């Protein structure tokens, strides 16, 4: 399935839920991190398939794991400068459709040559500046902060268990839209979670490097998925009689040394708290992106955040990581969870490849 079709499904659901006619959308920002599009115009086509008018500007965004949050920030900035009143922000990824690549054959004959296939998804996790895979840098962070393999495995198990409890209680129902693959097959639930996993099973998985803390079981899986949010100014909300669910209070983007990418969200959250004059104790819920279990454990410890506020319904280790859309999922989930619990304030934060940290603060709007 094309990523733009996934986005169109999510966007249509968001527009219906918000009772926003597509012709009210002024600008569109769509994230995607890995693409081998047939035309190279996936974001543009995604907006058109979502029913957005052909004359509306569409921006494709790529900021590694922070891509989804970046599209939200872009939309907010367009509203702040008067370029839009209502903007559509979102992300998409169809990593299962990414082909293997063969290089250096365009101008050379194939006869007698060994053909080597390149996995674009695997190489997307290799940092050429550091000359190492991201997971190796994360293991360095684990050693630096004394995080053990067992601790990370326990966090991974909790992620699946929390997802299962939330799923069985219908917590995600308002956030999800079914995807029609064809006339006979519909996907209505995330396929990645493994609620039957056990600590014993996780402990038997091979570490990414000898003695390391990271395994295939305690990092997020690359996934297909999409998400969409509608961002509107206060004036547009009043004029069109819209019902806002949450307010974007502030955001922060930072960078750290690439080898410390696993904790890049920490200074992003600290900058956010400083700008808003809140403390971490003033925040009711925190979604820390679970691209790596080590990242959550290290970041939560450095921020001294109450464990009971973090990823209360599981995270990317359970649901997967469609990188272009993961930030959108965090914001959508926090928006609904604040309202479900009658809470006021939340932060979504992500650490990304290259040492990029990004965080946004939300406040629930009155029911």
VOGUZA-787919 format. One record per residue (C-alpha): residue in three letters; x, y, z negated; residue number from 0. Coordinates in nm, 2 decimals. Example, Ala and Ser with C-alpha at 12.3 -4.5 7.8 and 13.67 -1.06 7.14 Angstrom:
! residues 2
<rec rest="ala" u="1.23" v="-0.45" w="-0.78" nr="0"/>
<rec rest="ser" u="1.37" v="-0.11" w="-0.71" nr="1"/>
! end
This chain:
! residues 367
<rec rest="unk" u="0.00" v="0.00" w="0.00" nr="0"/>
<rec rest="unk" u="0.13" v="0.34" w="0.09" nr="1"/>
<rec rest="unk" u="0.22" v="0.58" w="-0.20" nr="2"/>
<rec rest="unk" u="0.00" v="0.85" w="-0.06" nr="3"/>
<rec rest="unk" u="-0.30" v="0.62" w="-0.08" nr="4"/>
<rec rest="unk" u="-0.23" v="0.55" w="-0.44" nr="5"/>
<rec rest="unk" u="-0.21" v="0.93" w="-0.50" nr="6"/>
<rec rest="unk" u="-0.53" v="0.99" w="-0.31" nr="7"/>
<rec rest="unk" u="-0.70" v="0.74" w="-0.54" nr="8"/>
<rec rest="unk" u="-0.57" v="0.91" w="-0.86" nr="9"/>
<rec rest="unk" u="-0.64" v="1.26" w="-0.73" nr="10"/>
<rec rest="unk" u="-0.99" v="1.18" w="-0.62" nr="11"/>
<rec rest="unk" u="-1.06" v="1.04" w="-0.96" nr="12"/>
<rec rest="unk" u="-0.92" v="1.35" w="-1.14" nr="13"/>
<rec rest="unk" u="-1.12" v="1.58" w="-0.92" nr="14"/>
<rec rest="unk" u="-1.44" v="1.39" w="-0.99" nr="15"/>
<rec rest="unk" u="-1.38" v="1.37" w="-1.36" nr="16"/>
<rec rest="unk" u="-1.31" v="1.74" w="-1.38" nr="17"/>
<rec rest="unk" u="-1.60" v="1.83" w="-1.15" nr="18"/>
<rec rest="unk" u="-1.36" v="2.03" w="-0.93" nr="19"/>
<rec rest="unk" u="-1.44" v="2.05" w="-0.56" nr="20"/>
<rec rest="unk" u="-1.13" v="1.98" w="-0.35" nr="21"/>
<rec rest="unk" u="-1.17" v="2.32" w="-0.17" nr="22"/>
<rec rest="unk" u="-1.10" v="2.50" w="-0.50" nr="23"/>
<rec rest="unk" u="-0.74" v="2.37" w="-0.51" nr="24"/>
<rec rest="unk" u="-0.49" v="2.64" w="-0.41" nr="25"/>
<rec rest="unk" u="-0.16" v="2.46" w="-0.43" nr="26"/>
<rec rest="unk" u="-0.04" v="2.10" w="-0.47" nr="27"/>
<rec rest="unk" u="0.28" v="1.96" w="-0.63" nr="28"/>
<rec rest="unk" u="0.35" v="1.59" w="-0.58" nr="29"/>
<rec rest="unk" u="0.64" v="1.39" w="-0.72" nr="30"/>
<rec rest="unk" u="0.82" v="1.09" w="-0.57" nr="31"/>
<rec rest="unk" u="1.16" v="0.97" w="-0.65" nr="32"/>
<rec rest="unk" u="1.22" v="0.68" w="-0.40" nr="33"/>
<rec rest="unk" u="1.08" v="0.70" w="-0.05" nr="34"/>
<rec rest="unk" u="1.15" v="0.55" w="0.29" nr="35"/>
<rec rest="unk" u="0.84" v="0.70" w="0.44" nr="36"/>
<rec rest="unk" u="0.76" v="0.63" w="0.80" nr="37"/>
<rec rest="unk" u="0.72" v="1.00" w="0.87" nr="38"/>
<rec rest="unk" u="0.90" v="1.16" w="0.57" nr="39"/>
<rec rest="unk" u="0.58" v="1.35" w="0.49" nr="40"/>
<rec rest="unk" u="0.44" v="1.15" w="0.21" nr="41"/>
<rec rest="unk" u="0.34" v="1.44" w="-0.02" nr="42"/>
<rec rest="unk" u="0.18" v="1.63" w="0.26" nr="43"/>
<rec rest="unk" u="-0.02" v="1.32" w="0.37" nr="44"/>
<rec rest="unk" u="-0.11" v="1.24" w="0.01" nr="45"/>
<rec rest="unk" u="-0.27" v="1.58" w="-0.03" nr="46"/>
<rec rest="unk" u="-0.46" v="1.55" w="0.29" nr="47"/>
<rec rest="unk" u="-0.58" v="1.20" w="0.20" nr="48"/>
<rec rest="unk" u="-0.70" v="1.34" w="-0.14" nr="49"/>
<rec rest="unk" u="-0.93" v="1.58" w="0.05" nr="50"/>
<rec rest="unk" u="-0.72" v="1.89" w="0.00" nr="51"/>
<rec rest="unk" u="-0.77" v="2.15" w="0.27" nr="52"/>
<rec rest="unk" u="-0.52" v="2.14" w="0.54" nr="53"/>
<rec rest="unk" u="-0.41" v="2.50" w="0.49" nr="54"/>
<rec rest="unk" u="-0.31" v="2.46" w="0.13" nr="55"/>
<rec rest="unk" u="0.06" v="2.44" w="0.05" nr="56"/>
<rec rest="unk" u="0.21" v="2.11" w="-0.07" nr="57"/>
<rec rest="unk" u="0.55" v="2.07" w="-0.24" nr="58"/>
<rec rest="unk" u="0.73" v="1.74" w="-0.28" nr="59"/>
<rec rest="unk" u="0.93" v="1.72" w="-0.60" nr="60"/>
<rec rest="unk" u="1.21" v="1.48" w="-0.70" nr="61"/>
<rec rest="unk" u="1.36" v="1.51" w="-1.05" nr="62"/>
<rec rest="unk" u="1.42" v="1.15" w="-1.14" nr="63"/>
<rec rest="unk" u="1.22" v="1.04" w="-1.44" nr="64"/>
<rec rest="unk" u="1.12" v="1.39" w="-1.52" nr="65"/>
<rec rest="unk" u="0.95" v="1.43" w="-1.18" nr="66"/>
<rec rest="unk" u="0.60" v="1.41" w="-1.30" nr="67"/>
<rec rest="unk" u="0.64" v="1.67" w="-1.57" nr="68"/>
<rec rest="unk" u="0.82" v="1.89" w="-1.32" nr="69"/>
<rec rest="unk" u="0.52" v="1.89" w="-1.09" nr="70"/>
<rec rest="unk" u="0.30" v="2.00" w="-1.39" nr="71"/>
<rec rest="unk" u="0.55" v="2.28" w="-1.46" nr="72"/>
<rec rest="unk" u="0.56" v="2.39" w="-1.10" nr="73"/>
<rec rest="unk" u="0.18" v="2.41" w="-1.09" nr="74"/>
<rec rest="unk" u="0.17" v="2.62" w="-1.41" nr="75"/>
<rec rest="unk" u="0.44" v="2.86" w="-1.28" nr="76"/>
<rec rest="unk" u="0.24" v="2.91" w="-0.96" nr="77"/>
<rec rest="unk" u="-0.06" v="3.00" w="-1.17" nr="78"/>
<rec rest="unk" u="0.14" v="3.24" w="-1.39" nr="79"/>
<rec rest="unk" u="0.28" v="3.43" w="-1.09" nr="80"/>
<rec rest="unk" u="-0.06" v="3.45" w="-0.92" nr="81"/>
<rec rest="unk" u="0.01" v="3.22" w="-0.64" nr="82"/>
<rec rest="unk" u="-0.27" v="2.99" w="-0.75" nr="83"/>
<rec rest="unk" u="-0.57" v="2.98" w="-0.97" nr="84"/>
<rec rest="unk" u="-0.62" v="2.60" w="-0.96" nr="85"/>
<rec rest="unk" u="-0.34" v="2.36" w="-0.88" nr="86"/>
<rec rest="unk" u="-0.32" v="1.99" w="-0.83" nr="87"/>
<rec rest="unk" u="-0.01" v="1.83" w="-0.99" nr="88"/>
<rec rest="unk" u="0.08" v="1.46" w="-0.97" nr="89"/>
<rec rest="unk" u="0.32" v="1.19" w="-0.87" nr="90"/>
<rec rest="unk" u="0.33" v="0.86" w="-0.68" nr="91"/>
<rec rest="unk" u="0.55" v="0.56" w="-0.63" nr="92"/>
<rec rest="unk" u="0.52" v="0.25" w="-0.42" nr="93"/>
<rec rest="unk" u="0.85" v="0.08" w="-0.50" nr="94"/>
<rec rest="unk" u="0.73" v="-0.26" w="-0.40" nr="95"/>
<rec rest="unk" u="0.72" v="-0.13" w="-0.04" nr="96"/>
<rec rest="unk" u="1.08" v="0.00" w="-0.03" nr="97"/>
<rec rest="unk" u="1.27" v="-0.20" w="0.23" nr="98"/>
<rec rest="unk" u="1.62" v="-0.33" w="0.20" nr="99"/>
<rec rest="unk" u="1.87" v="-0.12" w="0.40" nr="100"/>
<rec rest="unk" u="2.14" v="-0.21" w="0.65" nr="101"/>
<rec rest="unk" u="2.41" v="0.06" w="0.70" nr="102"/>
<rec rest="unk" u="2.67" v="0.13" w="0.97" nr="103"/>
<rec rest="unk" u="2.50" v="-0.06" w="1.25" nr="104"/>
<rec rest="unk" u="2.35" v="0.23" w="1.45" nr="105"/>
<rec rest="unk" u="2.65" v="0.28" w="1.68" nr="106"/>
<rec rest="unk" u="2.83" v="-0.05" w="1.64" nr="107"/>
<rec rest="unk" u="2.74" v="-0.39" w="1.79" nr="108"/>
<rec rest="unk" u="2.62" v="-0.66" w="1.55" nr="109"/>
<rec rest="unk" u="2.80" v="-0.95" w="1.72" nr="110"/>
<rec rest="unk" u="3.03" v="-1.14" w="1.49" nr="111"/>
<rec rest="unk" u="2.97" v="-0.89" w="1.20" nr="112"/>
<rec rest="unk" u="2.85" v="-0.98" w="0.85" nr="113"/>
<rec rest="unk" u="2.53" v="-0.79" w="0.77" nr="114"/>
<rec rest="unk" u="2.51" v="-0.67" w="0.41" nr="115"/>
<rec rest="unk" u="2.17" v="-0.57" w="0.27" nr="116"/>
<rec rest="unk" u="2.15" v="-0.27" w="0.03" nr="117"/>
<rec rest="unk" u="1.88" v="-0.25" w="-0.24" nr="118"/>
<rec rest="unk" u="1.78" v="0.11" w="-0.25" nr="119"/>
<rec rest="unk" u="1.59" v="0.07" w="-0.57" nr="120"/>
<rec rest="unk" u="1.89" v="-0.09" w="-0.75" nr="121"/>
<rec rest="unk" u="2.13" v="0.17" w="-0.62" nr="122"/>
<rec rest="unk" u="1.89" v="0.45" w="-0.74" nr="123"/>
<rec rest="unk" u="2.00" v="0.34" w="-1.09" nr="124"/>
<rec rest="unk" u="2.37" v="0.39" w="-1.01" nr="125"/>
<rec rest="unk" u="2.52" v="0.73" w="-1.10" nr="126"/>
<rec rest="unk" u="2.80" v="0.81" w="-0.85" nr="127"/>
<rec rest="unk" u="2.93" v="1.09" w="-1.06" nr="128"/>
<rec rest="unk" u="2.98" v="0.87" w="-1.37" nr="129"/>
<rec rest="unk" u="3.06" v="0.57" w="-1.14" nr="130"/>
<rec rest="unk" u="2.84" v="0.35" w="-1.35" nr="131"/>
<rec rest="unk" u="2.49" v="0.22" w="-1.37" nr="132"/>
<rec rest="unk" u="2.25" v="0.41" w="-1.59" nr="133"/>
<rec rest="unk" u="2.20" v="0.11" w="-1.82" nr="134"/>
<rec rest="unk" u="2.57" v="0.11" w="-1.89" nr="135"/>
<rec rest="unk" u="2.55" v="0.47" w="-2.01" nr="136"/>
<rec rest="unk" u="2.25" v="0.38" w="-2.23" nr="137"/>
<rec rest="unk" u="2.45" v="0.10" w="-2.39" nr="138"/>
<rec rest="unk" u="2.72" v="0.35" w="-2.47" nr="139"/>
<rec rest="unk" u="2.46" v="0.56" w="-2.65" nr="140"/>
<rec rest="unk" u="2.34" v="0.25" w="-2.84" nr="141"/>
<rec rest="unk" u="2.70" v="0.19" w="-2.96" nr="142"/>
<rec rest="unk" u="2.74" v="0.56" w="-3.05" nr="143"/>
<rec rest="unk" u="2.43" v="0.56" w="-3.28" nr="144"/>
<rec rest="unk" u="2.46" v="0.21" w="-3.41" nr="145"/>
<rec rest="unk" u="2.15" v="0.08" w="-3.24" nr="146"/>
<rec rest="unk" u="2.13" v="-0.30" w="-3.23" nr="147"/>
<rec rest="unk" u="1.99" v="-0.54" w="-2.97" nr="148"/>
<rec rest="unk" u="1.74" v="-0.67" w="-3.22" nr="149"/>
<rec rest="unk" u="1.61" v="-0.32" w="-3.30" nr="150"/>
<rec rest="unk" u="1.55" v="-0.25" w="-2.93" nr="151"/>
<rec rest="unk" u="1.38" v="-0.59" w="-2.87" nr="152"/>
<rec rest="unk" u="1.15" v="-0.52" w="-3.17" nr="153"/>
<rec rest="unk" u="1.06" v="-0.18" w="-3.02" nr="154"/>
<rec rest="unk" u="0.98" v="-0.35" w="-2.68" nr="155"/>
<rec rest="unk" u="0.76" v="-0.61" w="-2.85" nr="156"/>
<rec rest="unk" u="0.57" v="-0.33" w="-3.03" nr="157"/>
<rec rest="unk" u="0.52" v="-0.15" w="-2.70" nr="158"/>
<rec rest="unk" u="0.34" v="-0.45" w="-2.55" nr="159"/>
<rec rest="unk" u="0.14" v="-0.52" w="-2.87" nr="160"/>
<rec rest="unk" u="0.03" v="-0.15" w="-2.90" nr="161"/>
<rec rest="unk" u="-0.07" v="-0.15" w="-2.54" nr="162"/>
<rec rest="unk" u="-0.28" v="-0.47" w="-2.59" nr="163"/>
<rec rest="unk" u="-0.46" v="-0.33" w="-2.89" nr="164"/>
<rec rest="unk" u="-0.53" v="-0.01" w="-2.71" nr="165"/>
<rec rest="unk" u="-0.64" v="-0.18" w="-2.39" nr="166"/>
<rec rest="unk" u="-0.88" v="-0.42" w="-2.57" nr="167"/>
<rec rest="unk" u="-1.03" v="-0.11" w="-2.75" nr="168"/>
<rec rest="unk" u="-1.09" v="0.07" w="-2.42" nr="169"/>
<rec rest="unk" u="-0.85" v="0.34" w="-2.50" nr="170"/>
<rec rest="unk" u="-0.72" v="0.37" w="-2.14" nr="171"/>
<rec rest="unk" u="-1.06" v="0.36" w="-1.97" nr="172"/>
<rec rest="unk" u="-1.09" v="0.73" w="-1.92" nr="173"/>
<rec rest="unk" u="-0.74" v="0.76" w="-1.78" nr="174"/>
<rec rest="unk" u="-0.75" v="0.48" w="-1.52" nr="175"/>
<rec rest="unk" u="-0.89" v="0.46" w="-1.17" nr="176"/>
<rec rest="unk" u="-0.93" v="0.12" w="-0.99" nr="177"/>
<rec rest="unk" u="-0.72" v="0.07" w="-0.67" nr="178"/>
<rec rest="unk" u="-0.89" v="-0.10" w="-0.38" nr="179"/>
<rec rest="unk" u="-0.62" v="-0.30" w="-0.20" nr="180"/>
<rec rest="unk" u="-0.87" v="-0.44" w="0.06" nr="181"/>
<rec rest="unk" u="-1.23" v="-0.53" w="0.08" nr="182"/>
<rec rest="unk" u="-1.19" v="-0.82" w="-0.16" nr="183"/>
<rec rest="unk" u="-0.91" v="-0.72" w="-0.40" nr="184"/>
<rec rest="unk" u="-0.93" v="-0.45" w="-0.66" nr="185"/>
<rec rest="unk" u="-0.67" v="-0.37" w="-0.93" nr="186"/>
<rec rest="unk" u="-0.84" v="-0.21" w="-1.23" nr="187"/>
<rec rest="unk" u="-0.58" v="-0.28" w="-1.50" nr="188"/>
<rec rest="unk" u="-0.20" v="-0.23" w="-1.53" nr="189"/>
<rec rest="unk" u="-0.02" v="-0.56" w="-1.43" nr="190"/>
<rec rest="unk" u="0.31" v="-0.50" w="-1.60" nr="191"/>
<rec rest="unk" u="0.23" v="-0.55" w="-1.97" nr="192"/>
<rec rest="unk" u="0.32" v="-0.88" w="-2.13" nr="193"/>
<rec rest="unk" u="0.12" v="-0.89" w="-2.45" nr="194"/>
<rec rest="unk" u="0.20" v="-1.26" w="-2.50" nr="195"/>
<rec rest="unk" u="0.58" v="-1.18" w="-2.53" nr="196"/>
<rec rest="unk" u="0.76" v="-1.27" w="-2.85" nr="197"/>
<rec rest="unk" u="1.07" v="-1.16" w="-3.02" nr="198"/>
<rec rest="unk" u="1.21" v="-1.51" w="-2.95" nr="199"/>
<rec rest="unk" u="1.15" v="-1.47" w="-2.58" nr="200"/>
<rec rest="unk" u="1.30" v="-1.12" w="-2.57" nr="201"/>
<rec rest="unk" u="1.61" v="-1.23" w="-2.77" nr="202"/>
<rec rest="unk" u="1.70" v="-1.50" w="-2.51" nr="203"/>
<rec rest="unk" u="1.72" v="-1.25" w="-2.22" nr="204"/>
<rec rest="unk" u="2.07" v="-1.18" w="-2.10" nr="205"/>
<rec rest="unk" u="2.21" v="-0.84" w="-2.19" nr="206"/>
<rec rest="unk" u="2.29" v="-0.61" w="-1.90" nr="207"/>
<rec rest="unk" u="2.65" v="-0.61" w="-2.02" nr="208"/>
<rec rest="unk" u="2.82" v="-0.84" w="-2.27" nr="209"/>
<rec rest="unk" u="2.73" v="-0.74" w="-2.63" nr="210"/>
<rec rest="unk" u="2.51" v="-0.46" w="-2.50" nr="211"/>
<rec rest="unk" u="2.16" v="-0.37" w="-2.64" nr="212"/>
<rec rest="unk" u="1.98" v="-0.34" w="-2.30" nr="213"/>
<rec rest="unk" u="1.80" v="-0.63" w="-2.13" nr="214"/>
<rec rest="unk" u="1.53" v="-0.66" w="-1.87" nr="215"/>
<rec rest="unk" u="1.29" v="-0.70" w="-2.16" nr="216"/>
<rec rest="unk" u="1.36" v="-0.38" w="-2.34" nr="217"/>
<rec rest="unk" u="1.38" v="-0.13" w="-2.05" nr="218"/>
<rec rest="unk" u="1.10" v="-0.01" w="-1.83" nr="219"/>
<rec rest="unk" u="1.02" v="-0.20" w="-1.51" nr="220"/>
<rec rest="unk" u="1.01" v="-0.02" w="-1.18" nr="221"/>
<rec rest="unk" u="0.64" v="-0.01" w="-1.08" nr="222"/>
<rec rest="unk" u="0.39" v="0.11" w="-0.83" nr="223"/>
<rec rest="unk" u="0.15" v="0.38" w="-0.95" nr="224"/>
<rec rest="unk" u="0.02" v="0.73" w="-0.92" nr="225"/>
<rec rest="unk" u="-0.13" v="1.00" w="-1.13" nr="226"/>
<rec rest="unk" u="-0.29" v="1.34" w="-1.09" nr="227"/>
<rec rest="unk" u="-0.38" v="1.64" w="-1.31" nr="228"/>
<rec rest="unk" u="-0.57" v="1.95" w="-1.24" nr="229"/>
<rec rest="unk" u="-0.42" v="2.27" w="-1.38" nr="230"/>
<rec rest="unk" u="-0.63" v="2.59" w="-1.39" nr="231"/>
<rec rest="unk" u="-0.60" v="2.94" w="-1.53" nr="232"/>
<rec rest="unk" u="-0.83" v="3.06" w="-1.81" nr="233"/>
<rec rest="unk" u="-1.00" v="3.29" w="-1.56" nr="234"/>
<rec rest="unk" u="-1.06" v="3.01" w="-1.32" nr="235"/>
<rec rest="unk" u="-1.20" v="2.79" w="-1.59" nr="236"/>
<rec rest="unk" u="-1.45" v="3.06" w="-1.68" nr="237"/>
<rec rest="unk" u="-1.54" v="3.15" w="-1.32" nr="238"/>
<rec rest="unk" u="-1.61" v="2.79" w="-1.21" nr="239"/>
<rec rest="unk" u="-1.75" v="2.67" w="-1.54" nr="240"/>
<rec rest="unk" u="-1.49" v="2.40" w="-1.58" nr="241"/>
<rec rest="unk" u="-1.43" v="2.20" w="-1.90" nr="242"/>
<rec rest="unk" u="-1.06" v="2.20" w="-2.00" nr="243"/>
<rec rest="unk" u="-0.94" v="1.91" w="-2.20" nr="244"/>
<rec rest="unk" u="-0.60" v="2.04" w="-2.31" nr="245"/>
<rec rest="unk" u="-0.39" v="2.35" w="-2.29" nr="246"/>
<rec rest="unk" u="-0.03" v="2.36" w="-2.16" nr="247"/>
<rec rest="unk" u="0.14" v="2.56" w="-2.43" nr="248"/>
<rec rest="unk" u="0.51" v="2.56" w="-2.32" nr="249"/>
<rec rest="unk" u="0.78" v="2.36" w="-2.16" nr="250"/>
<rec rest="unk" u="1.15" v="2.31" w="-2.16" nr="251"/>
<rec rest="unk" u="1.41" v="2.17" w="-1.92" nr="252"/>
<rec rest="unk" u="1.77" v="2.11" w="-2.02" nr="253"/>
<rec rest="unk" u="2.08" v="1.92" w="-1.91" nr="254"/>
<rec rest="unk" u="2.34" v="1.72" w="-2.11" nr="255"/>
<rec rest="unk" u="2.65" v="1.53" w="-2.03" nr="256"/>
<rec rest="unk" u="2.53" v="1.25" w="-1.79" nr="257"/>
<rec rest="unk" u="2.66" v="0.98" w="-2.01" nr="258"/>
<rec rest="unk" u="2.43" v="1.10" w="-2.28" nr="259"/>
<rec rest="unk" u="2.12" v="1.09" w="-2.06" nr="260"/>
<rec rest="unk" u="1.94" v="0.86" w="-2.30" nr="261"/>
<rec rest="unk" u="1.90" v="1.14" w="-2.55" nr="262"/>
<rec rest="unk" u="1.86" v="1.43" w="-2.31" nr="263"/>
<rec rest="unk" u="1.50" v="1.48" w="-2.43" nr="264"/>
<rec rest="unk" u="1.63" v="1.57" w="-2.78" nr="265"/>
<rec rest="unk" u="1.76" v="1.92" w="-2.69" nr="266"/>
<rec rest="unk" u="1.45" v="1.97" w="-2.46" nr="267"/>
<rec rest="unk" u="1.22" v="1.91" w="-2.76" nr="268"/>
<rec rest="unk" u="1.44" v="2.12" w="-2.99" nr="269"/>
<rec rest="unk" u="1.42" v="2.41" w="-2.74" nr="270"/>
<rec rest="unk" u="1.05" v="2.37" w="-2.71" nr="271"/>
<rec rest="unk" u="1.00" v="2.38" w="-3.08" nr="272"/>
<rec rest="unk" u="1.23" v="2.69" w="-3.11" nr="273"/>
<rec rest="unk" u="1.04" v="2.87" w="-2.84" nr="274"/>
<rec rest="unk" u="0.70" v="2.80" w="-3.00" nr="275"/>
<rec rest="unk" u="0.82" v="2.84" w="-3.36" nr="276"/>
<rec rest="unk" u="0.69" v="2.50" w="-3.46" nr="277"/>
<rec rest="unk" u="0.87" v="2.22" w="-3.64" nr="278"/>
<rec rest="unk" u="0.85" v="1.85" w="-3.54" nr="279"/>
<rec rest="unk" u="0.62" v="1.80" w="-3.84" nr="280"/>
<rec rest="unk" u="0.37" v="2.04" w="-3.68" nr="281"/>
<rec rest="unk" u="0.33" v="1.80" w="-3.39" nr="282"/>
<rec rest="unk" u="0.06" v="1.53" w="-3.42" nr="283"/>
<rec rest="unk" u="0.16" v="1.30" w="-3.14" nr="284"/>
<rec rest="unk" u="0.48" v="1.25" w="-2.94" nr="285"/>
<rec rest="unk" u="0.51" v="1.05" w="-2.62" nr="286"/>
<rec rest="unk" u="0.88" v="0.97" w="-2.56" nr="287"/>
<rec rest="unk" u="0.93" v="0.81" w="-2.22" nr="288"/>
<rec rest="unk" u="1.03" v="0.44" w="-2.27" nr="289"/>
<rec rest="unk" u="1.26" v="0.42" w="-1.97" nr="290"/>
<rec rest="unk" u="1.50" v="0.25" w="-2.21" nr="291"/>
<rec rest="unk" u="1.41" v="0.13" w="-2.56" nr="292"/>
<rec rest="unk" u="1.75" v="0.26" w="-2.68" nr="293"/>
<rec rest="unk" u="1.65" v="0.61" w="-2.57" nr="294"/>
<rec rest="unk" u="1.33" v="0.62" w="-2.78" nr="295"/>
<rec rest="unk" u="1.51" v="0.48" w="-3.09" nr="296"/>
<rec rest="unk" u="1.80" v="0.72" w="-3.06" nr="297"/>
<rec rest="unk" u="1.59" v="1.02" w="-2.98" nr="298"/>
<rec rest="unk" u="1.33" v="0.96" w="-3.25" nr="299"/>
<rec rest="unk" u="1.61" v="0.93" w="-3.51" nr="300"/>
<rec rest="unk" u="1.79" v="1.25" w="-3.40" nr="301"/>
<rec rest="unk" u="1.46" v="1.44" w="-3.40" nr="302"/>
<rec rest="unk" u="1.35" v="1.29" w="-3.73" nr="303"/>
<rec rest="unk" u="1.00" v="1.24" w="-3.60" nr="304"/>
<rec rest="unk" u="0.76" v="1.02" w="-3.79" nr="305"/>
<rec rest="unk" u="0.75" v="0.68" w="-3.62" nr="306"/>
<rec rest="unk" u="0.38" v="0.66" w="-3.66" nr="307"/>
<rec rest="unk" u="0.34" v="0.95" w="-3.42" nr="308"/>
<rec rest="unk" u="0.55" v="0.81" w="-3.14" nr="309"/>
<rec rest="unk" u="0.40" v="0.62" w="-2.84" nr="310"/>
<rec rest="unk" u="0.10" v="0.52" w="-3.05" nr="311"/>
<rec rest="unk" u="-0.04" v="0.30" w="-2.77" nr="312"/>
<rec rest="unk" u="0.27" v="0.16" w="-2.62" nr="313"/>
<rec rest="unk" u="0.49" v="0.31" w="-2.35" nr="314"/>
<rec rest="unk" u="0.67" v="0.24" w="-2.02" nr="315"/>
<rec rest="unk" u="0.83" v="-0.08" w="-2.14" nr="316"/>
<rec rest="unk" u="0.47" v="-0.22" w="-2.14" nr="317"/>
<rec rest="unk" u="0.30" v="-0.03" w="-1.86" nr="318"/>
<rec rest="unk" u="0.59" v="0.02" w="-1.62" nr="319"/>
<rec rest="unk" u="0.77" v="0.32" w="-1.48" nr="320"/>
<rec rest="unk" u="0.65" v="0.45" w="-1.14" nr="321"/>
<rec rest="unk" u="0.91" v="0.73" w="-1.18" nr="322"/>
<rec rest="unk" u="0.74" v="1.00" w="-0.98" nr="323"/>
<rec rest="unk" u="0.42" v="0.96" w="-1.18" nr="324"/>
<rec rest="unk" u="0.53" v="0.86" w="-1.53" nr="325"/>
<rec rest="unk" u="0.53" v="1.22" w="-1.67" nr="326"/>
<rec rest="unk" u="0.18" v="1.27" w="-1.55" nr="327"/>
<rec rest="unk" u="0.07" v="0.95" w="-1.73" nr="328"/>
<rec rest="unk" u="0.22" v="1.08" w="-2.05" nr="329"/>
<rec rest="unk" u="0.03" v="1.41" w="-2.03" nr="330"/>
<rec rest="unk" u="-0.30" v="1.25" w="-1.93" nr="331"/>
<rec rest="unk" u="-0.27" v="1.00" w="-2.21" nr="332"/>
<rec rest="unk" u="-0.18" v="1.26" w="-2.47" nr="333"/>
<rec rest="unk" u="-0.47" v="1.48" w="-2.35" nr="334"/>
<rec rest="unk" u="-0.72" v="1.20" w="-2.41" nr="335"/>
<rec rest="unk" u="-0.56" v="1.07" w="-2.73" nr="336"/>
<rec rest="unk" u="-0.56" v="1.41" w="-2.90" nr="337"/>
<rec rest="unk" u="-0.93" v="1.43" w="-2.84" nr="338"/>
<rec rest="unk" u="-1.00" v="1.07" w="-2.94" nr="339"/>
<rec rest="unk" u="-0.82" v="1.12" w="-3.27" nr="340"/>
<rec rest="unk" u="-0.94" v="1.48" w="-3.33" nr="341"/>
<rec rest="unk" u="-0.59" v="1.60" w="-3.34" nr="342"/>
<rec rest="unk" u="-0.44" v="1.93" w="-3.22" nr="343"/>
<rec rest="unk" u="-0.09" v="1.93" w="-3.08" nr="344"/>
<rec rest="unk" u="0.13" v="1.69" w="-2.89" nr="345"/>
<rec rest="unk" u="0.46" v="1.68" w="-2.70" nr="346"/>
<rec rest="unk" u="0.55" v="1.47" w="-2.40" nr="347"/>
<rec rest="unk" u="0.93" v="1.43" w="-2.35" nr="348"/>
<rec rest="unk" u="1.15" v="1.25" w="-2.11" nr="349"/>
<rec rest="unk" u="1.52" v="1.17" w="-2.06" nr="350"/>
<rec rest="unk" u="1.63" v="1.13" w="-1.70" nr="351"/>
<rec rest="unk" u="1.92" v="1.02" w="-1.49" nr="352"/>
<rec rest="unk" u="2.20" v="1.28" w="-1.46" nr="353"/>
<rec rest="unk" u="2.15" v="1.39" w="-1.82" nr="354"/>
<rec rest="unk" u="1.82" v="1.57" w="-1.75" nr="355"/>
<rec rest="unk" u="1.58" v="1.64" w="-2.04" nr="356"/>
<rec rest="unk" u="1.23" v="1.77" w="-2.00" nr="357"/>
<rec rest="unk" u="0.95" v="1.83" w="-2.25" nr="358"/>
<rec rest="unk" u="0.60" v="1.99" w="-2.25" nr="359"/>
<rec rest="unk" u="0.37" v="2.08" w="-2.54" nr="360"/>
<rec rest="unk" u="-0.01" v="2.04" w="-2.53" nr="361"/>
<rec rest="unk" u="-0.29" v="2.16" w="-2.75" nr="362"/>
<rec rest="unk" u="-0.63" v="1.99" w="-2.74" nr="363"/>
<rec rest="unk" u="-0.92" v="2.21" w="-2.63" nr="364"/>
<rec rest="unk" u="-1.24" v="2.20" w="-2.84" nr="365"/>
<rec rest="unk" u="-1.48" v="1.91" w="-2.75" nr="366"/>
! end
